[in-house]
Amino acid sequence: MTAFKLSAADTRLVTATGPGLVADNRLAVSSSRLTDESAGVLQVRDTGGTRSVAVRLMPAPGVPTDVVVVPAALVHEHRVTPDEGWELVSADAVTPAVLELELPPGPSLDEATTVLHGAPLLCGHVFAHGFENAPDVWIDAAGTLFRVRQALDHGGRPLRGLFRVGSNTQLTLFAPGERSGVDIVVLADCSGSMSIEDIVTTPGDGDKWLSRLRANPTISRMNALKDALGAMIDARMRYDGVGTRFALVRFDHDHEPMFPSRWGMEEVSDTHSVQRLREAVSLLNYRQSGTDIGKALHKAGELLHRYGVPGNERLVVLVSDGAHYAPIPDERSGESISGTQDPVSLMEDLHAGLGIRLHAVGISDEALFDRWWQAQRHRTGWTPQAHESMVPNHRMLGELVSVAGGDRQRIGGLDVLEKYFAELGSGVVRAVGRPARPRLPALQLTPEQLAAEPQRRAATDPRQRRAWETAAEDALVAYSRVCEASRARLGYQLLRSSPPDDFARLRRQCADRADFTAWLSVAYQVFNERLHAPLRIPKKDPAKVLDLPQLAAPFWDGRMSQLHELRNFYHHDRDMEERAERNRVAGGIIHKHTGSYAPLEDDAGAWRTLQLGLVRDLAALLNEAHAILDAAPDPETAPDEPSPSAPAGPAAAGGIRIKSQGYD
């Protein structure tokens, strides 16, 4: 990786729009600065502090050494000021072994799997994930947004940090329970090693552990499994209307059904079936016996094939400590594997022939067992080296997962068990496979545009900048005064509160048409969409719709409607007749402020003049509204009932009615 650091002090940002190399969070830099694609972090500083944005850095021929090409949407979203307050650095990123995404609304599991599998820009994508209180992370795969649920290492452990999707990253797709039917056969290991009490509990595990904690800080592997299955039942029962069949099978050297009580599968959909499933879980117990995993897998495949719901996911969940799955030496004492067919080959056949997937949950691990075993020194017969039939061994579990669709494998203690089964209860995970080879589009800006852009952006008139900052501040102060005065006089705010980020975006001065249209969207949301509903559209008789009819004059004289007309013109598809009319109206508004009906897209002076004119009109409008509100009678002094001699109607009573709420 080429290490470098760029900032506003020596580099200029050039924005790009439309499809091409620079989009999403992909940035282009000079190929003389960066030889290979890299992860990076864009740090943005403003009055709210410093924000870090994960970016994908792409070397591109033709980009000058003092230029970074940035998506316009990213600049707008993160309020990047091109001339100051930003820094770009290259960074090391981890390639996750597994990336789990969530099924978005709309596509089916099959459709979403196809999208992910063929997305041409997913391989190499850079993102940050896993930090507390951080917003959700979304990945754009061929135009469909997928939320990142988790990134895992090769052992199935969650990771956090800066990530880069690699060519060997396994993609999985999580479908929430309300959208997915899944037929599940849980194979519960009930062999002798499940009696070992090496699963640590902590006070954070809840009240159900308090009685155990007083006596012993650890519980058996079997009890951990039973409590985790209870978490799955609780989670799955939250979803109604999803056809799901379930079977619980205990196995050691043999196998037998626990739920239903006879061989088959049953939909768990009412109080009675839930109670019977809970009772079946409570009856699980270990036996001092060997293990036949092949026979148990064969039975699970038969149940899913014969009793599953057509169209549902088919899933085997194998839960075991793996202690008996080590390769069998010529001479070995203790428990061992038996069976006529190799379990890995059998699972491969079940996946290929019947579409059955497998999740493996490994109970305990070597570290947990070692701590427990060292604590047993006082016992008779203790030796420094425990018998291998007791030690967790998850090698075969990993092999089974690898041939069964690449679905996840989890290994650990009580926290891992409960988290896995709660997730299984809330949905289903499907393996997608590795991402497609990246196919990068060309840079959408020509060398001539790249060479001219820095000079154009550098030619900002300081006086125009100061005028803009003053006008923006005046408008926001007037906004605040109107909110306070309307709350005091009318009992509600004329303008609903807006997020602080919106105000920060309103203060940004535009540089071209793309900047202006992005700013216009924010201005429309703040001043129009959040305006008291009866004030949005002029009516013939304001006294019938407004608590204070005098407010109609400033809000209905055309200054507020400028935002509405320009937004509709720039953001909405239109038929030809409507387009011609809106072109005439929008052209008139633009000409009023700039003297031109159609400024060029990169005419920064014209777009800034238009932006300044709109903001000055808004400030004047809001100041007039504040004066009207300030002159209105105090609601506390208004009579509760009109005088018998006074004419009826709001206009005759000064045109003011006090309401408890003011929004639709």
Residue pairs with C-beta under 8 A, 6 or more apart in sequence:
1 36
1 38
1 90
1 92
2 33
2 34
2 35
2 36
2 38
2 90
3 90
4 33
4 34
4 89
4 90
5 87
5 88
5 89
5 90
6 29
6 33
6 68
6 87
6 88
6 89
7 86
7 87
7 88
8 81
8 82
8 83
8 84
8 85
8 86
8 87
10 66
11 66
11 67
11 68
11 88
12 66
12 67
12 68
12 82
12 83
12 453
12 454
12 457
12 458
13 67
13 68
13 69
13 70
13 75
13 80
13 82
13 86
14 67
14 68
14 69
14 70
14 445
14 449
14 450
14 453
14 454
14 457
15 69
15 70
15 71
15 72
15 75
15 82
15 511
15 512
15 514
15 515
16 22
16 23
16 28
16 69
16 70
16 71
16 72
16 443
16 444
16 445
17 71
17 72
17 73
17 444
17 514
18 444
19 441
19 444
20 441
20 442
20 443
20 444
20 445
21 28
21 58
21 60
21 440
21 441
21 442
21 443
21 444
22 28
22 58
22 69
22 70
22 71
22 443
22 444
22 445
23 71
23 73
24 56
24 71
24 74
24 121
24 125
24 140
25 53
25 54
25 55
25 56
25 71
25 74
25 126
25 127
26 55
26 56
26 58
26 71
26 121
27 40
27 42
27 55
27 56
27 57
27 58
27 68
27 69
27 70
27 71
27 88
28 58
28 59
28 60
28 63
28 68
28 69
28 443
29 57
29 58
29 59
29 60
29 63
29 67
29 68
29 69
30 59
30 60
30 63
30 64
30 65
30 67
31 59
31 60
31 61
31 63
32 65
33 59
33 65
34 57
34 58
34 59
34 90
35 59
36 59
37 56
37 57
37 58
37 59
37 124
38 57
38 90
38 91
39 54
39 55
39 56
39 57
39 90
39 91
39 92
39 93
39 126
39 162
39 164
40 54
40 55
40 56
40 57
40 88
40 89
40 90
40 91
40 126
41 52
41 53
41 54
41 55
41 88
41 89
41 91
41 162
42 52
42 53
42 55
42 78
42 80
42 86
42 87
42 88
43 50
43 51
43 52
43 53
43 86
43 87
43 88
43 89
44 50
44 51
44 52
44 53
44 78
44 79
44 80
44 85
44 86
45 85
45 86
45 87
46 79
46 81
46 85
46 504
47 504
48 500
48 504
51 78
52 128
53 74
53 78
54 126
54 127
54 128
54 162
55 74
55 88
55 126
56 124
56 125
56 126
56 164
57 88
57 90
58 440
60 69
60 443
62 443
62 446
62 447
62 450
63 69
63 443
63 450
64 450
64 451
64 454
66 454
67 450
67 453
67 454
68 88
69 443
69 445
69 450
70 80
72 514
72 515
72 518
73 518
74 80
75 82
76 505
76 515
76 518
79 501
79 504
79 505
79 508
80 86
81 508
82 457
82 511
83 457
83 460
91 162
92 162
93 126
93 161
93 162
93 163
93 164
94 151
94 159
94 161
94 162
94 163
94 164
95 163
95 164
95 165
95 166
95 168
95 169
96 151
96 152
96 153
96 159
96 163
96 165
96 166
96 169
97 152
97 153
97 154
97 168
97 169
97 170
98 151
98 152
98 156
98 169
98 170
98 171
98 172
98 408
99 148
99 151
99 152
99 163
99 165
99 169
99 170
99 171
99 172
100 148
100 149
100 150
100 151
100 152
100 172
100 173
100 174
100 408
100 429
101 116
101 139
101 146
101 147
101 148
101 149
101 171
101 172
101 173
101 174
102 146
102 147
102 148
102 149
102 173
102 174
102 175
102 176
103 109
103 112
103 146
103 173
103 174
103 175
103 176
103 179
103 180
104 112
104 144
104 145
104 146
104 147
106 144
107 115
107 144
109 173
109 175
109 180
109 313
109 430
112 144
112 146
112 173
113 173
113 430
113 432
115 141
115 142
115 144
116 122
116 141
116 146
116 171
116 173
116 432
116 435
117 171
117 432
117 433
117 435
117 436
118 142
118 436
119 141
119 142
119 435
119 436
120 142
120 436
120 438
120 439
121 140
121 141
121 142
121 438
121 439
121 440
122 139
122 141
122 165
122 171
122 435
122 436
122 438
123 165
123 166
123 167
123 169
123 435
123 436
123 437
123 438
124 164
124 165
124 438
125 139
125 164
125 165
126 162
126 163
126 164
126 165
127 137
127 139
127 148
127 162
127 163
128 134
128 137
128 161
128 162
128 163
129 137
129 148
129 150
129 151
129 160
129 161
129 163
130 150
130 151
130 158
130 159
130 160
130 161
131 160
136 147
136 148
137 147
137 148
138 145
138 146
138 147
138 148
139 145
139 146
139 148
146 173
149 174
150 158
150 159
151 158
151 159
151 160
151 163
152 158
152 159
152 408
153 159
155 409
155 411
156 408
156 409
156 410
156 411
157 412
165 435
167 434
167 435
167 437
168 434
169 434
169 435
170 406
170 431
170 432
170 433
170 434
171 431
171 432
171 433
171 434
171 435
172 406
172 407
172 408
172 429
172 430
172 431
172 432
173 429
173 430
173 431
173 432
174 423
174 427
174 428
174 429
175 313
175 427
175 428
175 429
175 430
176 426
176 427
177 235
177 236
177 238
177 239
177 242
177 425
177 426
177 427
177 428
178 239
178 241
178 242
179 242
179 427
180 242
180 313
180 427
180 428
181 242
181 243
181 244
181 309
181 311
181 312
181 313
182 244
182 312
182 313
182 314
182 315
182 427
182 428
183 244
183 245
183 246
183 265
183 304
183 307
183 308
183 309
183 312
183 313
183 314
183 315
184 244
184 245
184 246
184 247
184 315
184 316
184 317
184 424
185 246
185 247
185 248
185 249
185 265
185 300
185 303
185 304
185 315
185 316
185 317
186 229
186 246
186 247
186 248
186 249
186 317
186 319
187 249
187 251
187 255
187 296
187 297
187 300
187 316
187 317
187 318
187 319
187 320
188 225
188 229
188 248
188 249
188 250
188 251
188 258
188 284
188 319
189 225
189 251
189 252
189 291
189 318
189 319
189 320
189 321
189 363
190 222
190 250
190 251
190 252
190 284
190 285
190 286
190 287
191 252
191 253
191 286
191 287
191 289
191 290
191 291
191 323
191 324
191 335
192 252
192 286
192 287
192 288
192 289
192 335
192 389
193 221
193 286
193 321
193 323
193 324
193 335
193 389
193 390
194 220
194 221
194 222
194 225
194 286
194 321
194 363
195 220
195 221
195 222
195 286
196 220
196 221
196 321
196 364
196 369
196 372
196 390
197 216
197 218
197 219
197 220
197 221
197 372
198 218
198 221
198 364
198 368
198 369
198 371
198 372
198 373
199 218
199 219
199 220
199 221
199 223
199 224
199 363
199 364
199 368
199 413
199 414
200 217
200 218
200 368
200 371
200 413
200 414
201 209
201 212
201 213
201 217
201 218
201 219
201 414
202 209
203 209
203 210
203 213
205 414
205 415
208 227
209 219
212 219
218 372
219 414
220 286
221 321
221 363
221 364
222 284
222 285
222 286
224 363
224 413
224 414
224 417
225 284
225 319
225 363
225 417
226 281
226 282
226 284
227 414
227 417
227 418
228 414
228 417
228 418
228 420
228 421
229 248
229 281
229 421
230 278
230 281
231 418
231 421
231 422
231 425
232 421
232 422
232 424
232 425
233 268
233 274
233 277
233 278
233 281
233 425
234 422
234 425
235 421
235 422
235 423
235 424
235 425
235 426
236 244
236 268
236 424
236 425
236 426
237 268
237 274
237 425
238 425
238 426
239 426
243 267
243 309
243 312
244 267
244 268
244 309
244 312
245 265
245 266
245 267
245 307
245 308
245 309
245 312
246 259
246 265
246 266
246 267
246 268
246 277
247 257
247 259
247 260
247 264
247 265
247 266
247 300
247 303
247 307
248 257
248 258
248 259
248 277
248 280
248 281
249 255
249 256
249 257
249 258
249 296
249 299
249 300
249 303
250 256
250 258
250 284
251 291
251 292
251 293
251 295
251 296
252 286
252 287
252 289
252 290
252 291
252 292
253 289
253 290
253 291
253 292
253 338
254 289
254 292
254 295
255 292
255 295
255 296
255 299
257 263
257 264
258 280
258 281
258 283
258 284
259 266
259 276
259 277
259 280
259 281
260 266
260 276
261 276
261 280
263 299
263 303
264 303
264 306
264 307
265 303
265 304
265 307
265 308
266 273
267 273
268 274
268 277
289 335
290 324
290 335
290 336
290 337
290 338
291 320
291 324
291 325
291 335
291 336
291 337
291 338
292 337
292 338
292 339
293 318
293 320
293 325
293 337
293 339
293 343
293 396
294 337
294 339
294 340
294 341
294 342
294 343
294 346
295 339
296 318
297 316
297 318
297 343
297 346
297 347
297 350
298 341
298 346
300 316
300 350
300 356
301 316
301 350
301 354
301 356
304 314
304 315
304 316
304 354
304 356
305 354
308 314
313 357
313 428
313 430
314 354
314 355
314 356
314 357
315 356
315 357
315 358
315 359
315 407
315 428
316 350
316 356
316 357
316 358
316 359
316 404
317 358
317 359
317 360
317 361
317 424
318 358
318 359
318 360
318 361
318 397
318 400
319 360
319 361
319 363
319 417
320 360
320 361
320 362
320 363
320 397
321 362
321 363
321 364
321 392
322 362
322 392
322 393
322 394
322 395
322 396
322 397
323 335
323 388
323 389
323 390
323 391
323 392
323 393
324 335
324 336
324 337
324 389
325 337
325 393
325 394
325 395
325 396
325 397
326 388
326 393
326 395
326 396
328 336
328 337
333 387
334 387
334 388
334 389
335 389
337 343
343 396
343 400
344 396
344 399
344 400
344 403
347 358
347 400
347 403
347 404
348 403
348 404
350 356
350 358
350 404
351 357
351 358
351 403
351 404
351 405
356 404
357 404
357 405
357 407
357 430
357 431
358 400
358 401
358 404
358 405
358 407
359 401
359 407
359 408
359 409
359 410
359 420
359 424
359 429
360 394
360 397
360 398
360 400
360 401
360 409
360 410
361 409
361 410
361 411
361 416
361 417
361 420
361 421
362 392
362 394
362 397
362 409
362 410
362 411
362 412
363 392
363 413
363 417
364 392
364 412
364 413
365 392
365 394
365 411
365 412
365 413
366 391
366 392
368 392
368 412
368 413
369 386
369 390
369 391
369 392
373 386
373 390
376 382
392 411
394 409
394 411
397 409
397 411
398 409
401 407
401 408
401 409
405 430
405 431
406 431
406 433
407 429
407 430
407 431
408 429
410 416
410 417
410 419
410 420
423 429
445 453
456 602
456 604
457 511
457 604
459 604
460 604
461 605
464 605
464 608
464 612
465 509
467 612
468 509
468 608
468 611
468 612
468 615
469 507
471 612
471 615
471 616
471 619
472 506
472 507
472 615
473 507
474 615
474 616
474 619
475 506
475 615
475 616
475 618
475 619
475 622
476 503
476 506
476 507
478 618
478 619
478 622
478 623
478 626
479 495
479 526
479 527
479 622
481 622
481 623
481 626
482 494
482 495
482 622
482 625
482 626
482 629
483 493
483 494
483 495
483 497
485 626
485 629
485 630
486 492
486 493
486 494
486 495
486 532
486 629
487 493
488 629
488 634
488 635
489 548
489 629
489 632
489 634
489 635
489 656
490 547
490 548
490 629
490 635
490 656
490 658
490 659
490 662
491 635
491 658
491 659
491 660
491 661
491 662
492 532
492 659
492 660
492 661
492 662
492 663
493 532
493 662
494 531
494 532
494 535
494 551
494 625
494 662
495 526
495 527
495 530
495 531
495 532
496 530
496 663
497 530
498 525
498 526
498 530
502 522
502 525
502 526
503 526
505 518
505 519
505 522
506 519
506 522
506 523
506 526
508 515
508 519
509 608
509 611
510 516
510 518
510 519
510 604
510 607
510 608
510 611
511 604
511 607
511 608
512 601
512 602
512 603
512 604
512 607
513 599
513 601
513 602
513 607
514 601
515 607
516 607
516 610
516 611
517 570
517 571
519 611
520 563
520 566
520 567
520 570
521 567
521 571
523 563
523 614
523 615
523 618
524 563
524 564
524 567
527 560
527 563
527 618
528 536
528 560
528 563
528 564
528 567
531 555
531 560
532 662
532 663
533 662
533 663
533 664
534 545
534 546
535 546
535 551
535 552
535 555
535 556
538 552
538 556
539 545
539 552
542 549
542 551
542 552
542 556
543 549
543 649
543 650
543 651
543 655
546 552
546 655
547 650
547 655
547 656
547 657
547 658
547 659
547 662
548 628
548 629
548 632
548 655
548 656
549 650
549 651
549 655
550 628
550 632
550 655
551 625
551 628
551 629
553 624
553 628
554 621
554 622
554 624
554 625
554 628
555 621
555 625
557 621
559 617
559 618
559 620
559 621
560 618
560 621
562 589
562 614
562 617
563 614
565 582
565 585
565 586
565 589
566 586
566 589
566 590
566 614
568 582
569 582
569 583
569 585
569 586
570 586
574 582
587 597
587 598
588 597
590 596
590 597
590 598
590 599
590 610
591 597
592 613
593 609
593 610
593 612
593 613
593 614
594 606
594 609
594 610
594 613
596 606
599 606
599 607
599 610
600 606
632 654
632 656
633 654
633 656
635 656
635 658
638 656
638 658
642 648
642 653
646 652
646 653
650 656
650 657
